[in-house]
Amino acid sequence: MNSEKKNSSDALTPEEEMLNAQTEPELTGEGTEDSVSADKADRTDENTGEEETHPEADAEGRAADEGTPGEESAGKDRKRRRGRRRGRGRRNRAKKDWGKKPFIIAGGIVGGLLVIYLGISAFFISHFYFNTMINGQDFSGKTVSDVEDYLKQQVSGYSLTVREQNNETDVISGADISLTYVENDDIRNALDSQNPLLWPSALFSQSSTDVTVEVGYDEAALTEKIQSLKAVTKEQTQPTSAYPKYDGNSFVIQPETYGTAVDLEVLTEKVKQYITEFKTELRLMDESCYIMPTYTKNSAEVQEACDTMNRYCQASITYTMDKDVVVDKTLISTWLTCSDDMQVSVDYDSVRAWMREFGKTYDTVGTTRTITTPTGKTAQVSGGTYGWSVNEDQETQDLINSIQNAEVVEREPAYKQTAASRGAQDWGNTYLEVDMSAQHMWYIVNGSVVLETDVVTGRPTPDRETPQGVYSVVEKMRNKVLRGSIDPATGKPEYETPVSYWMRITWTGIGFHDATWQAKFGGDWYQNHGSHGCINMPLDKAAQLYDMLEMHTPAIVHY
């Protein structure tokens, strides 16, 4: 009975069995020694740190284990607790071991890379970097001897083919110019300038070392050879730059042309470069050895000039004459110029020439005009100062300004002077008229005669005749003294004649005035008793006219 109770009290619950299984390994098979060793190590750990123990306590524990059933049960509990502590210690040691492994692996990798890096650095002590260009050739990873051997081989049998844009060729051989390789320290210096430890930088640059070693040749022979090339001796045609061209509707860019004229300075430079680099073919077009156009169709300057010219062509100036005269892009396009440096301007001389013709068409001053007298007689009259006159200088500049501002406008041109109306009889319907053949005059206002009288005009001699033409009244004065030309012999005027009513029509002394000294007026009296050029009137008629006449009234004098 006691035995059964004892066994019953020794029995473990499922939870306790599982806990023991996790903390106390079986002492079987291959794991027995490891478990025993681990157990010893655990006890050592417990004695040294995890659990402070004393011999007296252990003796008391053993005595307790061998005591009563209750004491035996308590001893087992203590064993289980010690087992759990030993399990935790083993797990902590395992974690510490695994934490050291990544550092060991990383250290091994870094060490290996360092060995590789130093090995490559040692290689570049005697070899050129990656991307090393010498005389235009790639000598990556080569030694100084490799480079020198190559250059010496190139000199032997070297020739340069010069190819024109039409694929015609000339050849310059090394023998023609006594080509030799000049040994020096340039290549060795280039290698010595490398820092072997910095070789990775060469991986990221196109040319970590770019040197040119010397070759020797006969300068005079090379110059003579270049000047004898067909590309140089043939007839040269110059290139033309792209430029704006009017196509009938707008300005478009005319593409550039490439001539055959060689730029001797560039050609010489490129030939020397190619020989130094042992290149075998020089394409003149690819290396810009021809004189190139200053501007191409893609040049911003050309596009800007083209845009400016098209903007100017948007202008439209309408002159309101008898019939409208329109200046638009058809005409403007012929006046626009573009300089060699793509500066756009309106050609002043061209506009001035057009304005001169415009003036000839619409100016009436001094032109021959037809007049019908109140008697029905038709006469031709030329000369004089009255009529339309365009201010050509001012209007030329005004027109240019309108074009440059792209104005769309209707206007009259600037005038030096104007007349009463357009048309052949531009004096309008209010004017003075003198028919010297009839020795008669009329003052017509709004088409009706308001005054007429016989007159005496100048004696028909070159020095005294009354000038024909269309004039206007430019001065009115009362009680004026008329003076003739100065007599060189006396130093006095040829005559001094006072008049009561003076109406000037020219600044050379011609005008209407009273002439009380005349015995009669009209007929042929003027043939012998004519004036010095003025229109003599009876006093009463002169007074009437003076009172009615306005300044700037046209005056037509004719036969």
Secondary structure by P-SEA (a helix, b strand, c coil): caaaaaaaaacccaaaaaaaaaccccccccaaaaaaaaaaaaaaaaacccccccaaaaaaaaaaaaccaaaaaaaaaaaaaaaaaaaaaaaaaaaaaaaaaaaaaaaaaaaaaaaaaaaaaaaacccccccccccccccccccaaaaaaaaaaaacbbbbbbbccccccccccccccbbbbbbcaaaaaaaaaccccaaaaaacccccbbbbbbbbccaaaaaaaaaaccccccbbbbbbcbbbbbcccbbbbbbbbbccccaaaaaaaaaaaaaaaccccccccccccccccccccccaaaaaaaaaaaaaacbbbbbbcccccccccccccccccccccccccccaaaaaaaaaaaaaaccccccbbbbbccccccccccccccccccaaaaaaaaaaaaaaacccccccccccccccccccccccccbbbbccccccccccccccccbbbbbccccccccccccbbbbcccccccbbbbbcccccccccccbbbbbcbbbbccccccbbbbbcccccccccccccccccccccccaaaaaaaaaccccccbbbbcc
